[in-house]
């Protein structure tokens, strides 16, 4: 046991000796590594310091070289700027010298001119002095001659002047009167002759057929049983038809016929076509009525477009807005005193073109104004106001020229005609309406309408006189200033207009023109 302990201790001691030896060897190696690393670091630091010193030296050399180059460049730039400045100063001095020389030459020239003017002024003053002396001599001679003339004629200067003027005045008045009368008669003869020639030529070239239309249309029926089918059960068919078309159906004892009554010719035409289609089809009920009315309306619209295009081509008027063309076509279904307005407008356009050609003015513009002069009548059933004002507003909306608009506005003297075209359209309108057979209102009815108009106006208190003018389109009422004052005039005019609207039937509108005039008369005794 003791021997085992001794061996163990010996082993432990050996192991410890080995460990201590290894540790000592490692420490020695560690010390040697540290020394080597320190020596290597010192070597590297020495090399870095030397490199830094070398770089510093190189930088100083470069900076010195750049400094020298900058100084050289700065000196060159300064030299260049100095040279340029000296050159510019030299040029300016030369320019100033030239200007001074030019100014000096001008001063010398002005001095010479001034001397010449002074000499001329002296000569002119001498001439004026001589002229004044001669004028005084002439005045003296003239005065002596006038004294001699006054003694011989026994008239003073003023008396002689007045006598001569009176003598000339009487002779000139007579000659002027003779010349004026001669020229006046010559102009009247020429105007009458030319007017007759132009109007007769225009009427001879224009011959249009007129269709006399009433406010009713008659539709033929195949048999009287069809009337009951058109009326329908409890009247539903006829109510639907009248509601959709706006036309009154008159079903009376007339055999095999139904009358359509409406003031609007377009609606009446739509109703006529729709009713004829229903009769031909045989199926009559509200749904079928609605379909046929729509078809008839489209057919009439297409016909309106065709009529407008026909009128435009027939009158050779181009460039009209397509909406205006449709309105022109609507005039085909409008009458005025049973004269078809579309045919009347075509007539006026043709007459206006012929008159304009004879007078040497723009015939195209005259035809355009003549064709559009009654365009407002196509909308009188839809828009309130006179057809003149409606036509002016519509043409202004579609950018017609001012000459055409003025001709429309002046063709019934609503405004004073200011252009030749306006006067031509006015004359052509009167010619077309006055042609025998054009309008069917007889003379007796026309006179009765004017008399009724004047009777209404004269029935009011304070009305002194009353005149219906412009074919009954205007009534001029003259009132007593003592009875009707300015404020009451407005009330009386309004009352007259209301009574005319309630008691009379007339086309378009009637202008009530109240006139009040106060006069003061005295006599000097």
C-alpha positions in Angstrom: 0.0 0.0 0.0 2.8 2.3 0.9 4.6 1.3 -2.3 1.5 2.2 -4.4 1.3 5.6 -2.8 4.9 6.2 -3.5 4.4 5.3 -7.2 1.3 7.5 -7.4 3.2 10.4 -5.9 6.1 9.8 -8.2 3.7 9.8 -11.2 2.0 13.0 -10.0 5.4 14.6 -9.5 6.4 13.6 -13.0 3.2 15.0 -14.5 3.6 18.2 -12.5 7.2 18.5 -13.7 6.0 18.1 -17.3 3.3 20.6 -16.9 5.7 23.2 -15.3 8.2 22.6 -18.0 5.6 23.0 -20.7 4.3 26.2 -19.1 7.9 27.6 -18.8 8.5 26.7 -22.5 5.2 28.3 -23.6 6.0 31.5 -21.5 9.4 31.7 -23.1 7.9 31.3 -26.6 5.2 33.9 -25.8 7.9 36.4 -24.7 9.8 35.8 -27.9 6.6 36.3 -30.0 5.8 39.5 -28.3 9.3 40.8 -28.9 9.1 39.8 -32.6 5.7 41.4 -33.0 7.0 44.6 -31.3 10.0 44.7 -33.5 7.8 44.2 -36.7 5.4 46.9 -35.6 8.3 49.4 -35.0 9.5 48.6 -38.5 6.1 49.2 -40.1 5.7 52.5 -38.1 9.1 53.7 -39.3 8.1 52.9 -42.9 4.8 54.8 -42.5 6.5 57.8 -41.1 8.9 57.9 -44.0 6.0 57.6 -46.5 4.2 60.4 -44.8 7.2 62.6 -44.9 7.6 61.7 -48.6 4.0 62.5 -49.4 4.2 65.8 -47.5 7.3 66.7 -49.5 5.5 65.9 -52.8 2.4 67.9 -51.8 4.5 70.9 -51.0 6.3 70.6 -54.3 2.9 70.3 -56.2 1.5 73.3 -54.3 4.5 75.4 -55.1 4.2 74.5 -58.8 0.5 75.2 -59.0 1.1 78.5 -57.2 3.7 79.5 -59.8 1.3 78.5 -62.6 -1.6 80.4 -61.1 0.6 83.5 -60.8 1.7 83.2 -64.4 -2.0 82.8 -65.6 -3.1 85.7 -63.4 -0.4 87.9 -64.9 -1.4 86.8 -68.4 -5.1 87.6 -67.7 -4.2 91.0 -66.2 -2.1 91.8 -69.2 -4.9 90.7 -71.6 -7.6 92.8 -69.7 -5.3 95.8 -69.6 -4.7 95.5 -73.4 -8.5 95.2 -74.1 -9.2 98.2 -71.8 -6.6 100.3 -73.5 -7.9 99.3 -76.9 -11.5 100.2 -75.9 -10.4 103.5 -74.5 -8.5 104.3 -77.7 -11.6 103.4 -79.8 -13.9 105.6 -77.7 -11.4 108.5 -77.9 -11.4 108.1 -81.7 -15.2 108.1 -81.7 -15.4 111.1 -79.5 -13.0 112.9 -81.8 -15.1 112.1 -84.8 -18.3 113.3 -83.1 -16.6 116.5 -82.1 -15.4 117.0 -85.6 -19.0 116.4 -87.0 -20.5 118.7 -84.4 -18.0 121.4 -85.3 -18.9 121.0 -89.0 -22.7 121.2 -88.2 -22.1 124.3 -86.2 -20.3 125.9 -89.1 -23.1 124.9 -91.4 -25.7 126.3 -89.1 -23.8 129.6 -88.8 -23.7 129.9 -92.6 -27.5 129.1 -92.8 -28.2 131.7 -90.1 -26.3 134.3 -92.0 -28.2 133.5 -95.2 -31.5 133.7 -93.3 -30.6 137.0 -91.9 -29.8 138.3 -95.4 -33.1 136.9 -96.7 -35.1 138.4 -93.9 -33.6 141.8 -94.6 -34.6 141.4 -98.3 -38.1 140.3 -97.3 -38.6 143.2 -95.0 -37.6 145.5 -97.8 -40.2 143.8 -100.1 -42.9 144.0 -97.4 -42.2 147.7 -96.9 -42.4 148.3 -100.7 -45.7 146.3 -100.9 -47.2 148.3 -98.0 -46.4 151.5 -99.8 -47.9 150.2 -103.1 -51.0 149.0 -101.2 -51.5 152.4 -99.7 -51.2 153.9 -103.1 -53.8 151.4 -104.4 -56.2 152.2 -101.6 -55.8 155.9 -102.2 -56.6 155.3 -106.0 -59.5 153.0 -105.1 -61.0 155.5 -102.7 -60.8 158.3 -105.2 -62.4 156.1 -107.9 -65.2 155.1 -105.5 -65.8 158.8 -104.7 -66.1 159.5 -108.5 -68.4 156.5 -109.0 -70.7 157.6 -106.1 -70.9 161.1 -107.5 -71.7 159.8 -111.0 -74.3 157.1 -109.9 -75.7 159.0 -107.0 -75.4 155.7 -104.9 -73.3 155.1 -101.9 -71.2 151.9 -101.8 -73.6 150.1 -99.5 -76.6 151.1 -101.6 -75.0 149.9 -104.8 -74.1 146.6 -103.2 -77.6 146.1 -101.9 -79.1 147.0 -105.3 -76.9 144.4 -107.2 -77.6 141.7 -104.6 -81.3 142.2 -104.8 -81.2 142.1 -108.6 -79.1 138.9 -108.6 -81.3 137.3 -105.9 -84.5 137.8 -107.9 -83.0 136.4 -111.0 -81.5 133.4 -109.2 -84.7 132.6 -107.3 -86.6 132.4 -110.6 -84.0 130.3 -112.3 -83.7 127.9 -109.3 -87.5 127.5 -109.2 -87.6 126.7 -112.9 -84.6 124.2 -112.6 -86.0 122.5 -109.5 -89.5 122.1 -111.1 -87.9 120.7 -114.3 -85.7 118.2 -112.5 -88.5 117.2 -110.1 -90.8 116.4 -113.0 -88.1 114.6 -114.9 -87.2 112.4 -111.9 -90.8 111.6 -111.2 -91.3 110.6 -114.9 -88.2 108.4 -114.9 -89.1 106.8 -111.5 -92.6 106.0 -112.5 -91.5 104.5 -115.8 -88.7 102.4 -114.2 -91.0 101.2 -111.4 -93.6 100.1 -113.8 -91.0 98.4 -115.9 -89.4 96.5 -113.0 -92.7 95.4 -111.4 -94.3 94.3 -114.7 -91.1 92.4 -115.6 -91.0 90.7 -112.2 -94.7 89.8 -112.3 -94.4 88.5 -115.9 -91.5 86.2 -115.0 -93.2 84.8 -111.9 -96.3 82.6 -112.2 -97.0 80.4 -109.2 -99.9 78.2 -108.5 -101.8 78.9 -105.3 -103.8 76.3 -103.3 -106.8 77.6 -101.3 -106.7 75.8 -98.0 -109.3 76.0 -95.2 -109.0 75.0 -91.5 -110.6 71.6 -92.1 -109.8 68.4 -94.0 -112.2 65.7 -95.1 -111.3 62.0 -95.0 -113.4 59.6 -97.1 -114.6 56.4 -95.5 -115.3 53.1 -97.3 -118.7 52.8 -95.5 -120.6 54.4 -92.6 -119.9 51.4 -90.3 -116.3 52.7 -90.1 -117.5 55.7 -88.1 -118.5 53.4 -85.2 -115.1 51.6 -85.3 -113.3 55.0 -85.2 -115.4 56.1 -82.2 -114.7 52.8 -80.5 -116.2 51.4 -77.3 -117.4 54.2 -75.1 -115.5 56.6 -77.3 -112.0 55.4 -76.3 -110.6 55.4 -79.9 -111.7 58.9 -80.8 -110.5 60.3 -77.5 -107.1 58.6 -78.0 -106.9 60.0 -81.5 -107.8 63.5 -80.5 -105.4 63.5 -77.6 -102.4 62.2 -79.6 -103.0 64.5 -82.6 -104.5 67.7 -81.0 -107.2 67.6 -83.8 -111.0 67.6 -83.4 -112.8 64.8 -85.3 -116.3 65.9 -86.4 -118.4 62.8 -87.1 -121.9 63.9 -88.3 -124.5 62.8 -90.7 -122.3 63.4 -93.7 -122.2 60.1 -95.5 -118.9 58.2 -95.8 -116.8 61.2 -94.6 -115.2 62.5 -91.4 -114.1 66.1 -90.9 -110.8 67.0 -89.2 -110.8 70.5 -87.7 -107.6 72.3 -86.5 -106.0 75.7 -87.0 -102.5 74.1 -87.0 -102.1 72.7 -90.6 -99.2 70.4 -89.5 -101.2 68.7 -86.8 -104.2 68.4 -89.2 -102.0 66.8 -91.9 -100.6 64.3 -89.3 -104.1 63.4 -88.3 -105.3 63.0 -91.9 -102.5 60.6 -92.8 -102.8 58.6 -89.6 -106.6 58.3 -90.1 -106.2 57.1 -93.7 -103.6 54.5 -92.6 -106.0 53.3 -89.8 -108.9 53.0 -92.3 -106.7 51.1 -94.8 -105.4 48.8 -92.1 -108.7 48.1 -90.5 -107.3 47.5 -87.0 -108.4 50.4 -84.9 -107.6 50.4 -81.2 -105.5 52.8 -78.9 -102.2 51.0 -79.4 -102.6 50.9 -83.2 -103.7 54.5 -83.2 -100.5 55.5 -81.3 -98.3 53.6 -83.8 -100.0 55.1 -86.8 -99.8 58.6 -85.4 -96.1 58.2 -84.8 -95.6 57.0 -88.4 -97.7 59.8 -89.8 -95.7 62.3 -87.8 -92.4 61.0 -89.1 -93.8 61.1 -92.6 -94.9 64.7 -92.2 -91.5 65.7 -90.8 -89.8 64.0 -93.8 -92.1 65.9 -96.1 -91.4 69.1 -94.3 -87.7 68.6 -94.9 -88.3 67.8 -98.5 -90.4 70.9 -99.0 -87.8 73.1 -97.4 -85.0 71.7 -99.6 -87.2 72.1 -102.7 -87.8 75.8 -101.8 -84.1 76.4 -101.3 -83.2 74.8 -104.6 -86.0 76.5 -106.5 -85.0 79.9 -105.3 -81.2 79.2 -105.6 -80.4 80.2 -102.0 -77.5 78.3 -100.5 -75.9 78.0 -97.1 -79.0 78.2 -95.0 -78.9 76.4 -91.6 -80.7 73.0 -91.7 -83.0 74.1 -88.9 -84.1 77.1 -91.0 -84.7 74.7 -93.9 -87.1 72.7 -91.7 -88.9 75.9 -90.7 -89.2 76.9 -94.4 -90.8 73.4 -95.1 -93.3 74.0 -92.3 -94.6 77.0 -94.2 -96.1 74.5 -96.7 -98.8 73.8 -94.1 -99.4 77.5 -93.2 -101.8 79.8 -95.0 -102.4 83.6 -94.8 -105.8 84.7 -96.1 -105.9 81.3 -97.8 -102.6 82.0 -99.6 -100.0 79.3 -99.0 -97.1 80.9 -97.1 -94.4 78.7 -98.6 -95.5 79.5 -102.2 -95.8 83.1 -101.2 -92.2 83.1 -99.8 -90.9 81.5 -103.0 -92.7 84.2 -105.0 -91.3 86.9 -102.9 -87.8 85.4 -103.2 -88.0 85.3 -107.0 -89.5 88.7 -107.3 -86.8 90.2 -105.0 -84.1 88.6 -107.0 -85.5 90.0 -110.3 -85.9 93.5 -108.8 -82.4 93.4 -107.3 -80.9 92.3 -110.7 -82.7 95.2 -112.4 -81.5 97.7 -109.8 -77.9 96.4 -109.8 -77.7 95.2 -106.2 -76.9 91.7 -104.7 -79.6 89.4 -106.1 -78.5 86.4 -104.0 -78.9 88.4 -100.8 -82.3 89.7 -102.0 -83.6 86.2 -102.7 -82.4 85.0 -99.3 -84.2 87.8 -97.5 -87.3 87.2 -99.6 -87.4 83.5 -98.8 -86.9 84.1 -95.0 -89.1 87.2 -94.6 -92.1 85.2 -93.3 -90.2 82.5 -91.5 -91.7 83.5 -88.2 -95.2 82.3 -89.4 -93.9 78.7 -89.0 -93.7 79.2 -85.2 -96.7 81.6 -84.4 -98.7 78.6 -83.0 -95.9 77.8 -80.6 -94.4 81.2 -79.7 -96.2 84.4 -78.7 -95.6 87.6 -80.6 -95.8 88.8 -84.2 -94.3 86.7 -87.0 -91.9 89.6 -87.7 -90.3 89.5 -84.2 -90.3 85.7 -84.2 -88.6 85.7 -87.6 -86.0 88.2 -86.5 -85.2 86.2 -83.3 -84.9 82.9 -85.2 -82.6 84.3 -87.9 -80.5 86.0 -85.3 -80.2 82.7 -83.5 -79.0 80.9 -86.6 -76.4 83.7 -87.5 -78.1 85.2 -90.5 -76.6 88.5 -91.8 -77.7 91.9 -90.5 -79.1 92.8 -94.0 -81.4 89.8 -94.0 -82.5 90.4 -90.4 -83.3 94.1 -91.1 -85.3 93.2 -94.3 -87.4 90.8 -92.2 -87.9 93.4 -89.5 -88.9 96.1 -92.0 -91.1 94.2 -94.5 -94.3 95.3 -92.6 -92.8 98.8 -91.6 -92.3 97.7 -88.0 -89.0 99.7 -88.4 -88.0 102.1 -91.1 -86.3 100.4 -94.1 -82.7 101.6 -94.3 -81.3 99.4 -97.1 -82.2 98.8 -100.7 -82.7 95.1 -100.0 -85.3 95.9 -97.3 -87.2 98.1 -99.7 -87.1 95.4 -102.4 -88.4 92.7 -100.1 -91.2 95.0 -98.9 -92.2 95.7 -102.6 -92.0 92.0 -103.6 -94.2 91.1 -100.6 -96.8 93.6 -101.5 -96.8 92.4 -105.2 -97.2 88.8 -104.3 -100.1 89.5 -101.9 -101.8 91.9 -104.3 -101.8 89.5 -107.3 -105.3 88.7 -108.4 -106.4 85.4 -106.9 -103.6 85.2 -104.4 -105.7 85.9 -101.3 -109.3 85.2 -100.8 -110.4 87.8 -98.3 -113.0 89.9 -100.1 -113.1 93.7 -100.0 -116.3 93.9 -97.9 -114.8 91.8 -95.1 -111.6 93.8 -95.1 -113.6 97.1 -94.8 -115.8 95.7 -92.1 -112.7 94.6 -90.1 -111.1 98.1 -90.3 -114.4 99.8 -89.4 -114.8 97.5 -86.4 -111.3 98.3 -85.3 -111.9 102.1 -85.5 -115.3 101.7 -83.7 -113.7 100.0 -80.8 -111.1 102.8 -80.5 -113.5 105.7 -80.8 -115.8 104.3 -78.1 -113.5 105.4 -75.4 -113.7 108.8 -73.7 -111.2 111.3 -74.8 -110.4 109.8 -78.2 -110.5 112.5 -80.8 -109.6 110.6 -84.0 -108.7 107.1 -85.0 -107.1 105.7 -88.1 -106.4 102.0 -89.0 -103.2 101.8 -91.0 -101.0 99.1 -92.5 -103.9 96.9 -93.6 -105.3 96.8 -90.1 -102.0 95.8 -88.4 -101.8 99.2 -86.6 -104.3 101.6 -85.3 -103.3 105.2 -84.4 -105.4 106.8 -81.8 -105.3 110.6 -81.2 -106.6 111.7 -77.8 -107.6 115.1 -76.4 -104.8 116.4 -74.2 -107.3 118.1 -71.9 -109.2 114.8 -71.2 -106.4 112.2 -71.3 -103.1 112.8 -69.6 -99.9 110.9 -70.0 -100.6 108.5 -67.2 -104.1 107.7 -68.5 -102.8 107.1 -72.0 -101.2 103.8 -70.9 -104.5 102.6 -69.3 -106.6 103.5 -72.4 -104.1 101.8 -74.8 -104.2 98.7 -72.6 -108.0 98.6 -72.5 -108.3 99.1 -76.3 -105.9 96.2 -76.9 -107.8 93.9 -74.5 -111.1 94.7 -76.2 -109.7 94.1 -79.7 -108.3 90.7 -78.5 -111.7 89.7 -77.1 -114.0 90.9 -79.9 -112.1 90.6 -83.1 -110.4 87.8 -85.2 -107.3 88.9 -87.0 -104.0 87.5 -88.2 -100.7 88.3 -86.3 -101.0 91.2 -84.0 -102.4 94.8 -84.0 -100.3 97.7 -82.7 -102.2 100.3 -80.7 -100.4 103.6 -81.1 -101.6 106.4 -78.8 -100.8 110.0 -79.7 -101.2 113.0 -77.4 -100.2 116.5 -78.5 -100.5 119.8 -76.6 -100.4 123.1 -78.5 -100.3 126.7 -77.3 -101.4 129.3 -79.9 -101.3 133.1 -79.4 -101.3 136.1 -81.7 -99.1 139.2 -81.7 -101.1 142.3 -82.4 
